[in-house]
Amino acid sequence: MVAFLKSPVGQYLDRHPFVALTLLVFIAVSAVPVGFFLLLVMLTSLAAFVGVVLLEGLVIFVGGFSLLCVLCGLGFVSLAISGTIIVSYVVVSSLVNYWFSPRPLTPNPSGDCQLATKPTASGGRCQE
């Protein structure tokens, strides 16, 4: 306070008390609007921060949920493809085993076919 009174502004206000009183009243009266303005600035900054955090949280949630849906769909597609491959393998393996399985051979009594054949229910036909 002493430093202020020794400054040129303090000496001017000391010589002019009406100006000093006017300045004091102005500072006291303007404290309320300035306080409200600073409160508004802090609240809007806080609201913007919370809004950004909420918006970012919403974006992350929607992105995560979308990723979960895509991964579940890919999981079902993987299961379907794996099932198709397994069924195809079993069918092809069974067919190959059936086609190329060793069969008991019997001599051909009629001599029509050159290879040995399995006996069939129909009389003269050869079946390999």
Secondary structure, 3 states (H helix, E strand, C coil): CHHHHHCHHHHHHHHCHHHHHHHHHHHHHHHHHHHHHHHHHHHHHHHHHHHHHHHHHHHHHHHHHHHHHHHHHHHHHHHHHHHHHHHHHHHHHHHHHHHCCCCCCECCCCCCCCCCEECCCCCCCCEC
